[in-house]
Amino acid sequence: MNGMLKFGATAAIGAACLLLTACGSLVDMGKNKTVAPRRIFLNDVAANDSLPSTMLDNGLVFVMQPGENYRLRLKTTALTDSIVFYARNSSGDFTPVRNIGGVAAGGNIRSFTLTPTKTSAEYYLAFLRAANGGTASLPDSVRLVAADTTSAPSVKVRLLMVRGLYGLSNNTAKAAFARAFHTELRSIYAAYGITVDTSTVIVDTTGKALTLVFNGDFVSLPGERKSDGINMYLVDSIRSEGAAGMVVGYAPREAFDLALNPESRLVLNVRGGTAAQMAVTAAHEMGHFIGLRHTSATETDRSFDDDESNRDDGFSSTPYCSILTKRAVHEEVFQAPRGRAYCLRVTGTAATCGCSDVTNLMYPYACNQAGQKTLGADQQKFVRNNLRVLQ
């Protein structure tokens, strides 16, 4: 693995990013081959059967926040294999930082401690190598976890109401919507011991109502972002070139950071329901932003992972529901530049609202939104742990 690895956008970025074409690539300069980047997500407990073999040949990409220590935990009997750890530089190249040895962590678990080399959130890359530089032993599983497992009990949320909004003819109506929205959003998370500190900004009241055509490309939105919490944008409407049904909101499947990275945001469609219903959608998208998967994966969710083992989120409280693999194109996941995915939430149908966990906040479709607010104890712990890392 001598030389540098390139992680960046290919010429295919743009409309061709729809429905999981390769939007970013890892180019192994030493072997002159291009491979699709495979992400490993913080505290993710989905099956991820593809990760062990990928770690041996193409490497795993992940985000690390500054000031945090992380661990790659491998289930393996190999005692001498090591991690080759790469950091990305300003040109988008991955350059080797060091080799890292593992330590026993109970049973057949080997733990490898990774420390960020940057002062801001950044992508990193890891390969598993044998002591002689050859092919390492294939692990049974790979997990990325934070070394500090304490929880965060709160998060800031800022709602930016952008330009003209359907049904909200003036600032008084917008303020009333925002109050009801925030009341419901706070209530949803307060039930799970998480305080949401809310605020609102009305942006550009004289501008033309904004309709987003979502196709996986990043679209800049007006309004000043804040770096200490989650920025939510409420726009007049959202339509998609790939998903049937109304798009009620979208967010990255995992936030890059809570700072000023422009793609770390939620976008909501004011036409998607009442203020209280839109708060449920916002709470759902916050779950993705913090790293939660859908309770049961749709076909497109699994296609994004390129991993059929990820049928569900891996939590015991949210069993897999097979009917979501038999659907029209309602729920889509689009790959964005630099490896992130956007998760769209759309209105459900009789065919997509019939699972036993339809009341869960992370159910893929907006069905009876008033009743889709539950989180299992394992999901709650995940949210609190990931919130602490992001903050």
C-alpha positions in Angstrom: 0.0 0.0 0.0 2.8 2.4 -0.8 1.9 5.8 -2.3 -1.3 7.7 -1.9 -5.0 6.9 -2.2 -7.3 9.4 -3.9 -10.8 9.9 -2.5 -12.9 12.4 -4.6 -15.5 13.1 -7.1 -15.4 11.4 -10.5 -16.6 12.9 -13.8 -19.9 11.1 -13.2 -20.9 13.3 -10.4 -24.1 15.2 -11.0 -27.4 13.8 -12.3 -25.6 10.5 -12.9 -25.5 10.2 -9.1 -29.1 9.1 -9.0 -29.9 5.7 -7.7 -26.5 4.7 -6.6 -24.1 5.2 -9.5 -20.6 5.7 -8.3 -20.4 9.2 -7.1 -17.0 9.0 -5.4 -14.1 6.7 -5.7 -11.0 5.5 -3.9 -8.1 5.2 -6.4 -5.2 3.0 -5.2 -2.3 4.8 -6.9 0.0 1.9 -6.1 -2.2 -0.7 -7.9 -3.8 1.6 -10.4 -7.3 0.5 -9.8 -10.5 2.3 -8.9 -12.9 1.0 -6.2 -16.1 2.2 -4.7 -15.7 3.7 -1.2 -17.3 1.6 1.5 -18.2 3.5 4.6 -18.2 2.2 8.2 -20.5 4.2 10.4 -20.0 5.1 14.1 -21.7 2.6 16.5 -23.6 0.9 13.6 -24.9 -2.5 14.6 -26.3 -3.6 11.2 -24.9 -6.9 10.0 -22.3 -5.4 7.6 -21.1 -8.7 6.3 -19.2 -7.0 3.5 -16.9 -5.0 5.8 -14.4 -7.6 6.9 -13.3 -8.6 3.4 -13.3 -4.9 2.2 -10.9 -4.1 5.0 -8.4 -6.5 3.6 -8.5 -5.2 0.0 -10.1 -1.8 -0.6 -10.1 -0.3 2.9 -12.8 1.2 5.0 -13.6 4.9 5.0 -15.0 6.7 8.0 -15.4 10.1 9.6 -13.7 11.1 12.8 -14.4 14.2 14.9 -11.5 16.2 16.4 -10.6 15.6 20.0 -12.2 12.1 20.0 -10.5 8.7 20.2 -12.1 5.9 18.2 -11.7 2.1 18.1 -12.0 -0.4 15.3 -13.1 -3.6 17.0 -12.5 -6.8 15.1 -13.8 -10.2 15.9 -10.7 -12.3 15.0 -8.3 -14.9 16.4 -5.3 -13.3 14.6 -3.1 -11.7 17.2 -0.4 -10.0 15.0 -2.4 -8.4 12.2 -2.3 -4.6 12.3 -4.2 -1.6 10.9 -2.7 0.6 8.2 -4.1 4.0 9.1 -4.5 6.8 6.4 -5.5 10.5 6.8 -6.9 12.6 4.0 -4.9 15.8 3.0 -6.2 19.0 1.6 -5.9 17.7 -2.0 -8.2 14.8 -1.2 -5.4 12.2 -1.2 -5.1 9.6 1.6 -1.5 9.3 2.9 -0.4 6.7 5.5 -0.1 7.9 9.1 1.0 4.8 11.0 0.6 1.1 11.6 -1.5 0.3 14.6 -1.4 -2.9 16.6 -4.4 -4.3 18.3 -5.0 -5.3 21.9 -7.2 -8.0 23.4 -10.7 -6.7 24.4 -12.3 -9.9 25.6 -13.2 -13.1 23.8 -11.9 -13.0 20.2 -12.2 -9.2 20.0 -9.1 -7.2 19.0 -9.3 -3.4 19.5 -7.3 -0.9 17.5 -7.3 2.7 18.8 -7.5 5.5 16.2 -6.8 9.1 17.0 -7.7 11.9 14.5 -4.8 13.9 13.1 -6.9 16.9 12.1 -8.5 19.8 14.0 -11.8 19.4 12.2 -14.0 16.5 11.1 -12.3 14.6 8.3 -12.4 11.3 6.4 -9.9 8.6 7.3 -9.1 5.2 5.8 -8.0 1.8 7.3 -6.7 -1.4 5.9 -5.9 -4.6 7.8 -2.5 -6.1 7.1 -0.6 -9.2 8.3 2.7 -8.7 10.2 4.7 -9.6 7.1 2.8 -7.1 4.9 0.7 -9.8 3.3 -2.9 -10.6 3.4 -4.4 -10.5 6.9 -6.8 -13.1 8.4 -10.4 -12.4 7.5 -12.2 -11.0 10.6 -15.7 -12.2 11.4 -16.9 -8.6 12.0 -15.8 -5.0 12.1 -17.2 -2.2 14.2 -16.3 1.5 14.6 -17.0 2.8 18.1 -16.0 5.9 20.2 -13.6 5.2 23.0 -15.6 7.5 25.3 -19.0 5.9 25.7 -20.7 8.6 27.8 -23.9 10.2 26.6 -25.2 13.6 25.7 -28.6 14.6 27.1 -29.2 17.6 24.8 -28.9 19.1 21.4 -29.6 22.4 19.7 -31.9 22.7 16.7 -32.3 25.8 14.6 -35.2 26.0 12.2 -34.6 28.3 9.1 -37.9 29.1 7.4 -36.9 30.0 3.9 -38.8 32.6 1.8 -42.5 32.1 1.0 -44.1 29.0 2.5 -47.4 27.5 1.5 -50.2 28.2 4.0 -48.0 30.6 5.9 -48.8 34.0 4.5 -47.0 36.2 6.9 -44.5 36.2 9.7 -47.2 35.8 12.4 -48.3 32.6 10.7 -44.7 31.4 10.4 -44.0 32.1 14.1 -47.1 30.1 15.1 -46.0 27.2 12.9 -42.6 27.3 14.4 -43.9 27.3 18.0 -46.1 24.2 17.3 -43.3 22.5 15.4 -40.8 23.1 18.2 -43.2 22.0 21.0 -43.8 18.7 19.2 -40.1 18.1 18.4 -39.1 18.8 22.0 -41.8 16.5 23.3 -40.8 13.6 21.0 -37.2 13.6 22.3 -38.0 14.5 25.9 -39.8 11.2 26.1 -36.4 9.6 25.7 -34.5 11.9 28.1 -33.1 14.2 25.4 -33.5 17.9 25.7 -33.9 19.8 22.4 -33.0 23.5 22.6 -34.9 25.1 19.7 -34.7 28.4 17.9 -36.2 29.9 14.7 -35.0 32.3 12.0 -37.3 33.6 9.2 -35.1 34.0 6.1 -35.7 36.4 3.2 -39.4 37.1 3.5 -39.5 38.9 0.1 -37.9 36.1 -1.9 -39.8 33.8 -4.2 -41.0 30.6 -2.7 -38.4 27.9 -3.1 -39.0 24.5 -4.7 -36.1 22.0 -4.5 -35.7 19.4 -7.2 -33.8 16.7 -5.4 -31.6 14.6 -7.5 -28.7 13.9 -5.1 -26.8 17.1 -5.9 -26.1 19.6 -3.2 -28.2 22.8 -3.4 -27.2 25.9 -1.5 -29.9 27.5 0.6 -30.1 31.0 2.0 -29.7 31.8 5.7 -26.8 31.9 8.1 -25.8 28.5 9.5 -24.7 28.1 13.1 -22.0 25.6 14.0 -23.3 24.5 17.5 -26.3 22.5 16.5 -28.5 20.9 13.8 -29.6 23.3 11.1 -33.0 22.5 9.6 -34.3 24.3 6.5 -38.1 24.6 5.8 -38.8 25.3 2.2 -42.0 25.6 0.2 -41.8 22.3 -1.6 -39.5 19.4 -2.6 -39.9 17.1 -5.5 -37.6 14.3 -6.6 -36.5 13.0 -10.0 -36.4 9.5 -8.6 -39.0 9.0 -5.9 -42.7 8.6 -6.3 -44.9 10.3 -3.8 -44.3 13.6 -1.9 -40.9 14.0 -0.4 -41.5 15.4 3.1 -37.9 15.7 4.1 -34.3 14.5 3.7 -31.1 14.5 5.6 -27.7 12.8 5.3 -27.6 9.3 6.7 -24.8 10.4 8.9 -23.8 14.0 9.7 -20.2 14.9 8.7 -20.2 17.3 11.7 -22.2 20.0 13.4 -19.9 22.8 12.2 -20.2 24.7 8.9 -20.0 21.8 6.5 -22.9 22.8 4.1 -24.2 19.3 3.6 -24.7 18.6 7.3 -28.3 19.8 7.4 -31.9 18.7 7.2 -34.4 19.9 4.6 -38.2 19.8 5.2 -41.2 20.4 2.9 -43.9 22.7 4.5 -46.5 20.9 2.3 -45.8 17.6 4.0 -48.3 18.2 6.9 -49.2 20.2 9.9 -46.5 21.7 12.1 -46.8 18.7 14.5 -46.6 16.2 11.6 -43.5 18.0 10.2 -41.9 17.8 13.6 -42.2 14.0 13.5 -40.5 14.0 10.1 -37.8 16.3 11.5 -37.3 14.0 14.4 -36.9 11.1 11.9 -34.4 13.0 9.8 -32.5 13.9 13.0 -32.2 10.2 13.7 -30.5 9.7 10.3 -28.4 12.8 10.9 -27.1 11.3 14.1 -26.5 7.9 12.4 -29.7 5.8 12.8 -30.7 3.5 10.0 -34.3 2.8 9.0 -35.8 0.0 11.2 -36.1 -2.2 8.1 -34.0 -1.5 5.0 -35.7 -0.8 1.7 -34.1 -2.3 -1.4 -32.4 1.0 -2.1 -31.0 1.2 1.4 -29.3 -2.1 0.9 -28.2 -1.1 -2.6 -26.4 1.9 -1.2 -24.5 -0.3 1.2 -24.0 -2.9 -1.6 -24.6 -5.3 1.2 -27.7 -7.6 1.3 -26.9 -8.6 4.9 -28.1 -5.1 6.0 -31.8 -6.0 6.0 -32.4 -4.1 9.2 -30.7 -1.7 11.6 -29.3 -4.5 13.8 -31.3 -3.4 17.0 -33.2 -6.1 18.8 -36.2 -3.7 19.3 -36.8 -3.3 15.5 -37.3 -6.7 13.8 -37.0 -6.9 10.0 -40.2 -6.5 7.9 -39.9 -8.2 4.6 -42.8 -6.3 2.9 -40.6 -3.3 2.3 -38.6 -5.2 -0.3 -41.8 -5.4 -2.4 -42.6 -1.9 -3.3 -42.7 0.8 -6.0 -40.1 3.4 -5.8 -41.2 5.3 -2.7 -38.2 5.5 -0.5 -34.9 6.4 -2.1 -31.3 6.8 -0.9 -29.1 8.9 -3.1 -25.3 8.8 -2.9 -23.8 12.3 -2.5 -20.2 13.4 -3.2 -17.6 12.3 -0.8 -19.4 9.1 0.2 -22.4 10.5 2.1 -26.0 9.3 1.5 -29.1 11.4 1.6 -32.2 9.6 3.0 -35.5 10.8 1.7 -38.7 10.3 3.6 -41.9 10.2 1.5 -45.6 9.6 2.1 -46.4 5.9 2.6 -49.1 3.7 1.0 -51.1 0.7 2.1 -48.3 -1.4 0.6 -45.6 0.3 2.6 -47.3 1.0 6.0 -48.1 -2.5 7.1 -45.1 -3.5 9.2 -45.3 -4.2 12.9 -42.8 -1.4 13.7 -44.7 1.3 11.8 -44.9 3.3 15.0 -41.1 3.6 15.3 -39.7 7.0 14.6 -37.2 5.5 12.1 -39.8 3.6 10.1 -38.9 4.4 6.4 -42.3 5.9 5.4 -44.5 8.7 6.7 -47.7 6.8 7.5 -49.7 7.9 10.5 -47.1 10.5 11.6 -48.9 11.3 14.8 -48.2 7.7 15.9 -44.7 7.3 14.6 -42.7 8.4 17.6 -41.3 5.4 19.4 -37.7 4.5 19.9 -36.4 1.3 21.5 -34.0 1.5 24.4 -31.1 0.4 22.1 -31.9 3.2 19.6 -32.1 5.7 22.5 -28.7 4.8 23.7 -27.3 5.0 20.2 -28.7 8.5 19.8 -27.3 9.8 23.1 -23.8 8.3 22.4 -23.5 9.7 18.9 -24.8 13.1 20.0 -21.9 13.3 22.5 -19.4 12.6 19.8 -20.9 15.2 17.4 -20.9 17.8 20.1 
